[in-house]
Each structure stands twice: as structure tokens, then as C-alpha cells.
């Protein structure tokens, strides 16, 4: 993890590099209802549910990419 600092000369809205990747990942995880609240008693269970959520998201993205490649060939 790196601290991203802006230049003092810049004013107004400036898009910081690589910040959207983390925010987008948290937004994807927020779509899973089980992760929206803290229902779990054990932290290992919550970590496992995060793992399942991100595996599901990555498999969906890989399937979509595979479908695009398959249709172009």
C-alpha cells in the first residue's frame, strides 16, 4: 500500500492514481447481502465469505472475458 500525495500546485478535482481499484472492489463486495451486516461470530467465517464473494466476482468476470474471446475467434 502506498500513500498517494497530490502536488500543491494543483487545484480542484484531481483523479489520484490506482485509488479507484480499491473503491471498486469494495463496491463489488457490498453487493453481497451477507457482507452488508456483521452476522458472523468468528472472523474466520467473515474472511471466508469475503473469499467466496471475490471468487464469485472473478469467475463472472473471467466467464465474460472468455465469452468475448470465444465470439471473436
RODO-2510 file (C-alpha; in nm, 4 decimals, decimal comma):
residues 73
     n   res          X          Y          Z
     1     x     0,0000     0,0000     0,0000
     2     x     0,1344     0,3426    -0,0929
     3     x     0,0372     0,6893     0,0208
     4     x    -0,0628     0,8976    -0,2798
     5     x     0,0104     1,2659    -0,2380
     6     x    -0,1067     1,5424    -0,4663
     7     x     0,1053     1,8282    -0,5866
     8     x     0,0456     2,1579    -0,4105
     9     x     0,0147     2,3444    -0,7418
    10     x    -0,2959     2,1504    -0,8486
    11     x    -0,6365     2,2877    -0,7576
    12     x    -0,9830     2,1410    -0,7907
    13     x    -1,0671     1,7788    -0,8607
    14     x    -0,7670     1,5633    -0,9495
    15     x    -0,8023     1,1891    -1,0024
    16     x    -0,5499     1,0050    -0,7873
    17     x    -0,3809     0,7017    -0,9446
    18     x    -0,4961     0,3483    -0,8547
    19     x    -0,7470     0,4652    -0,5963
    20     x    -1,0498     0,3517    -0,7934
    21     x    -0,9348    -0,0115    -0,7957
    22     x    -0,9809    -0,0478    -0,4205
    23     x    -1,3040     0,1535    -0,4118
    24     x    -1,4458    -0,0535    -0,6971
    25     x    -1,3549    -0,3780    -0,5179
    26     x    -1,5315    -0,2640    -0,2010
    27     x    -1,8364    -0,1655    -0,4064
    28     x    -1,8472    -0,5111    -0,5656
    29     x    -1,8228    -0,6773    -0,2244
    30     x    -2,1040    -0,4574    -0,0916
    31     x    -2,3444    -0,6174    -0,3395
    32     x    -2,3378    -0,9405    -0,1392
    33     x    -2,6093    -0,9130     0,1271
    34     x    -2,4279    -1,1399     0,3709
    35     x    -2,1332    -0,8992     0,3814
    36     x    -2,3521    -0,5912     0,4345
    37     x    -2,4017    -0,6680     0,8050
    38     x    -2,1850    -0,8261     1,0690
    39     x    -2,3776    -1,1506     1,1278
    40     x    -2,0810    -1,3776     1,1861
    41     x    -1,9392    -1,4679     1,5246
    42     x    -1,5958    -1,5756     1,4064
    43     x    -1,3624    -1,3567     1,1993
    44     x    -1,2554    -1,6647     1,0022
    45     x    -1,6122    -1,7092     0,8818
    46     x    -1,6300    -1,3498     0,7639
    47     x    -1,2940    -1,3829     0,5878
    48     x    -1,4195    -1,6990     0,4161
    49     x    -1,7332    -1,5218     0,2983
    50     x    -1,5215    -1,2410     0,1546
    51     x    -1,3140    -1,5030    -0,0248
    52     x    -1,6283    -1,6656    -0,1689
    53     x    -1,7667    -1,3280    -0,2760
    54     x    -1,4493    -1,2292    -0,4594
    55     x    -1,4119    -1,5733    -0,6193
    56     x    -1,7684    -1,5411    -0,7481
    57     x    -1,6966    -1,1951    -0,8872
    58     x    -1,3721    -1,3004    -1,0526
    59     x    -1,5290    -1,6124    -1,2067
    60     x    -1,8098    -1,3996    -1,3528
    61     x    -1,5560    -1,1572    -1,4997
    62     x    -1,3438    -1,4423    -1,6376
    63     x    -1,6503    -1,6048    -1,7942
    64     x    -1,7465    -1,2753    -1,9589
    65     x    -1,3922    -1,2297    -2,0916
    66     x    -1,3872    -1,5876    -2,2194
    67     x    -1,7199    -1,5316    -2,3942
    68     x    -1,5825    -1,2222    -2,5676
    69     x    -1,2717    -1,4104    -2,6823
    70     x    -1,4755    -1,7093    -2,7966
    71     x    -1,7104    -1,4921    -3,0041
    72     x    -1,4277    -1,3078    -3,1790
    73     x    -1,2431    -1,6235    -3,2930
***
